[in-house]
């Protein structure tokens, strides 16, 4: 199991509380090793510890995977750690010095700041500061949000470490990260209920390095870890319903059906009927051919003109005896002598002779001719 070493004053009720640091390392599944130069309690009392032997053991005998350095108020301890790292540095180092509070209150003296900036920071791989500390380390005032991107890059150029500037109003709630290649903004993560005082961000960063995560990911992963996981909501279990056993149904036996004997019907032999050939007709009547006959429309013309139209419809070639000079009306002038014009009777006889040659037209033409005769007789 890998070991994570933390060196920090233990301040009760803060992110540097020894209980928080130890719980964070254990929940990562790693082995904690803590060196505490000073313990401060909530009643403003404190006690000092001589940590020289402990530091010798940690750097000489212990093979730790990462080191987290927190709030230290003794400059000698800072210088001692810097000397150990300069002689033999074998693991990544994360530092959260907390020189100035978020409200702007200076929490250390100038000797601590000098020991930190002149000796320790050159051995640090990842530095965590607030916006006021960032302005202190970069040497210029940040007026707008993007100025903190420049500040993080300036700190990296001066001390050679990755920089994480914690979010506040001046950064519009965004964290600032410079991972050695570029500056960027990192979203804050909302801490889930029950995790507000459970973990230490500094120690979570050291643990992320211990499990060999890269610098560009350790801050984001550490934020997600200290935020905790939301507890799943327990859905109310439905109350078991009382089992209702169905009442057994009375068995109803079907009444036996009376047997009905069916006698086989007697076989009926089919009589062989002699085929009777239908007698062929002695003669076949020819079907009458349909002949289109124009209807006779009533008009004011004389019967002679109507008869002439029928003759023209029959397409009969004219002969010498049939001169087209018949009188068609009482008003029409006679152009030929009386003896040379055929009379109505001779025309009717000639028409009958020609019509009788066609069986299919005979009856229709006879009927029409009779009607014309009646009309002609009535006009004489």
Secondary structure, DSSP 8 states (H G I E B T S, - for coil): --EEEEE--EETTSTT-HHHHHHHHHHTT-EEEEE-SEEE-TTS-EEE---HHHHHHHHHT---SEEEE-----HHHHHHHHHHHHH---SEEEE----B-TTS-B-S-HHHHHHIIIIIGGG-SEEEE-HHHHHHHHSS---STTHHHHHHHHHHHHH-SEEEE---GGGTTEEEEE-SS-EEEEE-----TT-TTT--HHHHHHHHHHTT--HHHHHHHHHHHHH------------------------------------------------------S-----------------SS-HHHHHHHHHHHTT----SS--S----SSSS---S-GGGS--HHHHHHHHHHHHTT-HHHHHHHHHHHHHHHHHHHHH-
